[in-house]
Amino acid sequence: MEADNLCPGGCDVFACNFCWEMSNPGALDLAATVGGMMEKEEVFSAVEKYEKYHGYCGGEEKERKDNYSDMVNKYYDLVTSFYEYGWGESFHFAPRWKEESLKESIKRYEHFLALQLGLKPGQKVLDVGCGIGGPLREIARFSMTSITGVNNNEFQITRGKELNRKAGVDKTCDFVKELNRKAGVDKTCDFVKVGCYKEICRVLKPGHFFAASEWCMTDSFHPKNKEHQTMKEAIEFGNGLPDIRTTGQCLEALKQAGFEDIWAKDLTEESPLPWYLPFDNCQFSLSSFRVTAVGRFVTRNMLMALEYVGLVPKGSQRGQAFLEKGADGLLEAGRKGIFTPNYFFLVRKPRLDCQ
């Protein structure tokens, strides 16, 4: 991720992270919300436009970056309902212990992040790229802090506010679309997690901390290896990303943004269970059925039927195919060890303001 680009919406943890708590809505909820803020008749054309952006479908990287905000907004309008239906409210992966459920590992990882930041009751926290706010709500309750989520996708903000009300945290947790003075967050937040580094450094209080769990290509990734590039492009296509940076590029961006005391580690390296286990076709789990190969097959055919009778917009199943392709890329890249969704770092803003 480049230091001067604001990551909008998916990336959670959590920038564009991709695994989810299991409090899932049902098929009727999915049918009612596919397409986000778009009109139903706009969904098919949005799917086609998104596909044209991506190298996986012949699009150019420059066009993806030039049109990043528009591309990502369309992407999250199209897929947010699928995320929540298949995975729940927390859009990120987590290191996982043996005999630990996916849901338990995700909660534990969110608590780990709060502990690494040293959060204390009453402090103000900024969650940049917050999705629909699953981690935001969990960390707010765990640490008794006030958290503002930053996200430029209107549908995810609307959904997040609804979930805040249901969880009873709407008095202490909210969402804004931009990091600016009008949003009331400039240099007022005690801690920040995930997002784009220069802008985060600008709004963070001097001497305070920023933690994130980034999606990165590892040192085992070779750009000239065609197989590696195909996997990388599948992940980008399936997850609304213009590009995935290496761990080295991530560290360099943090330094250029002005952060110090950088501690970073790929937490998947010591995870007892592989992070990509939910996607493994050889695995089966009732608790996370919808993410398994069988569950994805059921969802695919259910969407085809719903689309046929007009209960979901035309193009819905084609949009769900983004996620299928992304899941396949994640599984293969994970097996090869060329990609990590949990490159964790903790950094501090210097006592002097970042420029």
N, C-alpha and C positions, 0 to 999 in steps of 0.2 A: 504494500500500500504506500502510495506517495505521501510525503509529509504534508503537502499543501492542498490535498483534496479532502473535502468533508465527506465521510462515508455516510450515505443516507439510509436509514432503515435497515437492512437485514442482517447487516452484519452485525451479530451481537456480539456480542461478547465476542463486548462480544461481537466483533465486527464480522458480519456475514457468517456467523457460526451456525451449525446445522445439526442440532439434536435437541430433543424436546421433552418436556414434562408430560406425563400421560393423562392429564385431565381433559380428554378430547371431546369435542362436539360430535354430534352424530351426522348421518347422511343428509337429513333434512336441513340441518344448519349449513352444511357444505353447499347444498343446492341453492340456499337462499343468499349466500354471500360470495359465490364465485364471481370474480371480476372486480371485486372491491367497489370503488367509487365510480367505475365506468358503467354506462348504460349497457344493457345486455347485447344490443346490436353492435356495440363497439369492440366486444371481446375478440371476435375472430380477426379483425383487422389489426388489433393490438398484438395478437399472437404472431401474425405474419410479420409485423414490423420488428418485433423483438428478434425473431429468427434471423432477419436480414442483418441485424447488427453484428451477429456473432461469427467469428472465424470458423466455428464448428459447422456453420451453414454457409460459409463463403464470405462472410462480412469482414471488413477491415478493422484492425485494432485501433487505428486513428479515429475512425468514425465512432467506435464504441466509446472512446475516451472523450471525444468532442461532444457527444450526446449522452454522456454518462447519467446525468440527473434524469433526463426524460426516459432513458432506457430502464433505469432502476425503478423509477416510479411505476412504469407499466408492468415491469416484472413483478413487483410486490403486490400490485393490484390483482394480478393474475394468480399468484401462487400462495398468498398469505393464508387463504382459507384451507388450502391443501396442507400447508405447514401445520396449522392448528388441528386439523382433522387427523392427520397422520401422527403428529408428534406432541401436541400440547402447546403450552405457552412459552417455553424456554427454548429459543432457537440456537442451541449450541451443543457441542460435544463435551465430553468429560472423561478424564482417566477413570478407570473402573476396576474395583477390587473383585476378586472371586467371590461368588455367592452374593454379590451386590446387584440389585436390579438397576436397570437403566435410569429409572426415576430417582432412586436413591443416590446414584452417582452424580446426577446433575445437581441435586440439592446440595450434596456434600461439596461439590466444586464451587457452587455459588457462595457457600459459607466460607470455603477456603479463601476465596477472593476478598470477602469482607474482612477476614482475619489478617490477610496479608497487608491490607490497607490500614489496619488498626482502627477501624471505624468505631466511633463512640456515640452513645445516644445523644440525639439533638443535632448532630452535625449535618451539613448539607453536602449531598453527593450528586454528581452529574453523570448520567449514563448516556454516552454518545453512540448512536446506532443501536437503539434500544428495542427494535422490533415492536411487539405488542406488550412488552413490559413484564414477561415472566420472571426473569432474574431480578428486575427492579423491585417487584413486589416481595419476592422471597428474601432478598437482602435487606429491604426496608424493615420487614418484620423481624428478621434475625438480629439486626444491629440496632433497631429502634432509631433509624435515621430518616431524614427527609430526602427523597430522591426525585430529581427532575430528569425525565427521559428526553433525549433529542432525536428527532426523526423527521425527515421531510416528506414522508408518505402519509397523506391525509387519512386514508383508510386504516392504516395501522394505528395512528393516533386515536381515531374515533373508537376503534376496537379496544385499545389499551385503556382508555378512560372508562369504558363500560366495565372492563374486567377489574379496574381499580375500585369502582363502586361496589361490585359484587364481593371483592375481597375485603372491603372496609378500610382501604388505605387511601381513599381519594382526598382525605384532609392533609396528608403528608406527602403524597406522590402525585406528580402531574407530568405533562408533556409539553414541549415547545418544538417549533419547526426549525429554529436557527440558533446558533450561538451568537448572541448580540446583546447590546445593552438594553434594547427594548424588551427582550425576553427576561431581563432581570437576573442574568447569570454571570455577567462579566466580572471576573475577579471576586466572586462571592462564594465560590464553592470550595469546600475543604478538600474534597477528593474527586477524582475523575476516573472513569473506566471506559476503555475502548473508544476509538474514533480516529480522527485525523490530527496528527501530532502538533503541528504548529498552532492550529486554532485551539486545541485543548490547552496547550501551554499558555496561550494568551489569557484564557478565562480562569485558569487555576490559580489559587492563592500561592504566592511565593513560599517556598519551603515545604509545600504539600505534594501529595503523591498521585500518580496515574498508574493504573494497572490494566492489563488487557490480555486477552487470549486470542492471538491472531491465527489466521489461516495462512500458511507459508509453504513454499517448496523447500525441501530439505537439501542438505549438501549432496545427497544421493541423486538429486535431479540433474540431468544433463540436457541443456537446451537443444543440442544438436541430435539428440536421440529421438527419432520420429515417434516411437512408441510412448516415450515420456511426454512428448508434446501433445499427442492425441489424448492422453489421460488428463493432462492439464486443461486442455480446451474443453473437454467434456465437463469437468468441474466448473469451469467458468460459465459455460453455456447453461448448465443446470442450476446455477446459483446466482445469476445476475451480476457476474463480476467481469470487469473489462480486462483485468490482468491479476495474476497472483504473484506477489513478490517472494523472493527468497528470504530466509532468516537473516542473512547478512545485509540485504537491502533494508529490512525492517529495522535492524540495529542502527544502520547508517542514518536512516530517516529520523530516528529518535535523537541522535546526536546533533544532526543539522537543525532540528527543531529547538534545541537548547536544553534538553533534559540532561540530568546527571545521575550518578549513583545507579547505573543501569545494572539490574540483575535479570537475566533471561535464561530460560530453559525450555526445551521441548519435553513437556510432561508426559507425552505418549511413550517416550523411550522406556520408562520404568513402570508403565501401567501393566498390572498383572493380566488384564484382558485387553485384546486389541480394540482400539477405538472404533474400528470399522465393523465390529462384530454384529451390530444390528442389521447390516446389509448383507451379511454372508449367507449365500443361498443354502449352505449346509446347516444353518442354525434355524431353530424354530422357537418362538416365544409367544405365549398367550398374552402376556402383559404388554408386549410391543408388537402385536400381531400385524398392525397396518403397515409397519415398515419392512416386514419380511418379504421375501420374494412372493410367497403365496398371498400375503395381504395386499401387496401392490397389484398383483394380478386381479384380485377381487375388486379393488378400487377402480382399476382401469376399465373393467367390464361394467361395473356399476355406472361409471360416468358415461360410457357409450350408450347405455340404456336410458339414463336420465337425459342425455343430450338428444337422443332420438325422439323422446316424447315431449321435449321442450321444457323440461324442468330446470335444466341448466343451459347457459348460453352456448351457441354454436362455437366451437373452438376450445371448450373446456377440457376435453380429453387430450387434445393436442397440447394444451398448456401443462397438463399433468405430466405429459411426456418429458417436459423440461427436467422435472424432478427425477424421473426414472433415469434419464441419461446422466444427470449429475450424480445420482446414487451409484450407478455403475462405474463412473469415473473415480469416485471416492473410494469404492471398494478396491479397484485395481491399483490405484495409486497408493492406497494404504498397504496393500499386500507387498508392493514393491519398495515401500519405505521412502518414496520420493515426495510425500506430502504429509503435513501435520496440521490438524485443526486446533491444536492446543500448544502453540508457541507462546508461553506465558512470560510476561515481563512486568517488573515493578520499577518505576523510575520516579525521580523527584524533580520538581521545578526549582531552579536555583533561587536563592534569596533575592537576587536581582531579577527584575521582570525579563521574560523572553522578549526578543525584539520581533 
